[in-house]
Amino acid sequence: MNQPYFRHIEQAAAAISNAAIRSALTSTIELHRTLDDVTRASVANIRDDKDLSPAGKTKKARDVIGSRAWEVIKAKMLARRLAENIEEKRAALKLPEIDKTDAAGAILRNRVRDQLAGKTNQELRGLIPTMSPLYLQTILEAPELIGADAQTADVARSAAIELAHPGMTAKLEAERDAANLLANATEAAANTFGELGELPNKTAIEGFLNERVADQRHIAADVERQINES
């Protein structure tokens, strides 16, 4: 991995407003640099050792990278949990509740359903940005009654969130983008880890990590602590 890549990711990390994701990405870059520099040099020396058989070289190289297995596990776990945390925050956002005792409101929502019935999901998604809270509430109350699929209901929820919490949609999307960048950077570090250990694919890498650190509860607890403190 060349230095321009690391500089690019460092610049991207500096622009991330979510402190937890920014910190995780910075740590992932540091881990990847170490793997690409220090660990790669150690593995290269092992592969140049004329006294070792090919199998012996592989075993010794894996012993070297195995000492960093917990760091790769933590990076992957943290990236996954931070992405999940964004969706948890989005799901927890409160929207105006429907008053089930309001007969007039129920009649209005039925009329809205009649207007929307028969429209395709593509048509509905095109109309959602211009919809009033009443229309959005009607879709979210019972998407199946107007034939709205999960994607359409999600678009409606995003629109309702923006009306109830102005600016929140852009904030969450920026956090999603940052979480995706973190996931990609973590995957790149894991791939370098696998390359150094001659682990040919994701399955092999995961198997090796789980073998080296069978009990990962302490790592999971540390990850949750970091997220809760952010």
C-alpha positions in Angstrom: 0.0 0.0 0.0 1.6 3.3 -1.0 1.9 6.5 1.0 -0.6 8.5 -1.2 -3.3 6.1 -0.1 -2.5 6.7 3.6 -2.4 10.5 3.1 -5.7 10.5 1.3 -7.4 8.5 4.1 -5.8 10.8 6.8 -7.2 13.8 5.0 -10.6 12.2 4.8 -10.5 11.3 8.5 -9.7 14.9 9.5 -12.9 16.1 7.8 -15.2 13.6 9.6 -17.3 15.3 12.3 -18.3 12.1 14.1 -15.5 11.8 16.7 -15.9 8.0 17.2 -15.7 7.3 13.5 -12.8 9.7 13.1 -10.9 8.1 16.0 -11.5 4.6 14.6 -10.4 5.6 11.2 -7.2 7.1 12.5 -6.5 4.0 14.5 -7.1 1.8 11.5 -4.7 3.9 9.4 -2.0 3.5 12.1 -2.6 -0.3 12.2 -2.4 -0.6 8.4 0.8 1.5 8.3 2.3 -0.8 10.9 1.3 -3.9 9.0 2.5 -2.5 5.7 5.9 -1.4 7.2 7.1 -3.1 10.3 5.2 -6.4 10.0 5.9 -6.7 6.2 9.6 -6.3 6.9 9.5 -9.0 9.6 7.7 -11.4 7.2 10.1 -10.6 4.4 13.0 -11.6 6.6 11.3 -14.9 7.4 10.7 -15.6 3.7 14.4 -15.0 3.0 15.5 -17.5 5.7 17.2 -20.3 3.9 17.0 -22.6 6.9 13.2 -22.7 6.8 11.0 -24.9 4.6 8.1 -23.3 2.8 5.7 -24.6 5.4 8.0 -23.4 8.2 8.1 -19.9 6.6 4.3 -19.8 6.4 4.0 -20.9 10.0 6.5 -18.4 11.3 5.0 -15.6 9.3 1.6 -16.4 10.7 3.0 -16.4 14.2 4.2 -12.9 13.6 1.0 -11.6 12.2 -0.9 -13.5 14.9 0.3 -11.1 17.5 -1.7 -8.4 15.8 -4.9 -10.5 15.3 -6.7 -8.8 18.2 -6.1 -5.4 16.6 -7.6 -6.5 13.3 -10.5 -8.1 15.1 -11.2 -4.9 17.1 -10.9 -2.7 14.0 -13.4 -4.8 12.1 -15.8 -5.1 15.1 -15.6 -1.3 15.7 -16.3 -0.5 12.1 -19.4 -2.8 12.1 -20.7 -1.5 15.4 -20.3 2.2 14.5 -22.3 1.6 11.3 -25.0 -0.2 13.3 -25.0 2.7 15.8 -25.9 5.2 13.1 -28.9 3.1 12.1 -29.8 2.7 15.8 -29.7 6.5 16.2 -31.9 7.0 13.1 -34.4 4.4 14.3 -34.6 6.1 17.7 -35.5 9.5 16.3 -39.0 10.5 17.5 -41.6 11.4 14.9 -45.0 13.0 15.6 -47.3 10.3 16.9 -50.7 9.6 15.3 -53.6 10.3 17.6 -55.6 7.0 17.3 -58.6 8.7 19.0 -58.8 11.4 16.3 -61.6 10.3 14.1 -61.3 13.2 11.7 -57.6 12.5 11.3 -58.3 8.9 10.5 -60.7 9.9 7.8 -58.1 12.2 6.3 -55.5 9.5 6.2 -58.0 7.1 4.5 -58.5 9.8 1.8 -54.7 10.1 1.4 -54.5 6.3 1.0 -57.2 6.5 -1.7 -55.1 9.1 -3.5 -51.9 7.2 -3.3 -53.3 3.7 -4.0 -52.3 2.4 -7.4 -49.1 4.5 -7.7 -45.9 2.6 -8.3 -43.2 2.7 -5.7 -41.1 4.8 -8.1 -43.9 7.3 -8.4 -44.3 7.4 -4.6 -40.6 8.0 -4.1 -40.8 10.8 -6.6 -43.6 12.5 -4.7 -42.3 12.0 -1.2 -40.0 15.1 -1.2 -43.1 17.3 -1.7 -45.4 15.5 0.7 -46.8 17.1 3.9 -46.5 15.5 7.3 -50.0 14.0 6.9 -49.1 12.1 3.7 -45.8 10.9 5.2 -47.6 9.8 8.4 -50.1 7.9 6.3 -47.4 6.0 4.4 -45.5 5.2 7.6 -48.6 4.1 9.5 -49.4 1.3 7.1 -47.1 1.1 4.1 -48.7 -2.2 2.9 -52.1 -0.5 2.5 -50.8 1.6 -0.4 -48.4 -1.0 -1.6 -45.2 0.9 -0.5 -42.2 -1.4 -0.3 -39.4 -1.2 2.4 -37.3 1.2 0.3 -40.2 3.6 -0.2 -41.1 3.5 3.5 -37.5 4.3 4.3 -37.5 7.3 2.0 -40.7 8.4 3.6 -39.2 8.1 7.1 -36.1 10.1 6.0 -38.5 12.9 4.7 -40.4 12.8 8.0 -37.2 12.9 10.0 -36.1 16.0 8.1 -39.4 17.8 8.8 -39.3 16.9 12.5 -35.5 17.3 12.9 -34.3 19.8 10.3 -30.7 19.0 9.2 -30.7 15.6 10.8 -30.9 13.7 7.4 -27.8 15.4 6.1 -26.0 14.7 9.3 -26.9 11.0 9.3 -26.0 10.6 5.6 -22.6 12.2 6.3 -22.1 9.7 9.2 -23.1 6.8 6.9 -20.6 7.9 4.3 -17.9 8.1 7.0 -18.8 4.7 8.3 -18.5 3.3 4.8 -15.1 4.9 4.5 -14.1 3.3 7.8 -15.4 -0.1 6.6 -13.4 0.1 3.4 -10.2 1.2 5.2 -10.7 -1.7 7.7 -11.1 -4.2 4.9 -8.0 -2.9 3.2 -6.0 -3.3 6.4 -7.4 -6.8 6.9 -6.5 -7.7 3.3 -2.9 -6.7 4.0 -3.0 -8.8 7.1 -4.2 -11.7 5.0 -1.6 -11.2 2.3 1.3 -11.3 4.9 -0.1 -14.5 6.3 -0.8 -16.1 2.9 -4.5 -16.2 3.7 -6.1 -16.3 0.3 -9.6 -14.9 1.0 -12.0 -13.4 3.6 -13.0 -16.8 4.9 -9.4 -17.8 5.5 -8.7 -14.5 7.2 -11.8 -14.7 9.5 -10.9 -18.3 10.4 -7.4 -17.4 11.3 -8.5 -14.4 13.4 -11.0 -16.5 15.3 -8.5 -19.2 15.8 -5.9 -16.8 17.2 -8.4 -15.0 19.5 -11.1 -17.5 20.3 -12.6 -15.5 23.2 -13.4 -12.0 21.9 -15.7 -10.9 24.6 -13.1 -8.5 26.1 -12.7 -6.9 22.7 -16.5 -6.5 22.2 -16.8 -5.0 25.7 -14.0 -2.5 24.8 -15.7 -1.6 21.6 -19.1 -1.0 23.3 -17.3 1.2 25.9 -15.8 3.3 23.2 -19.1 3.8 21.4 -20.9 4.7 24.6 -18.3 7.2 25.6 -18.4 8.9 22.2 
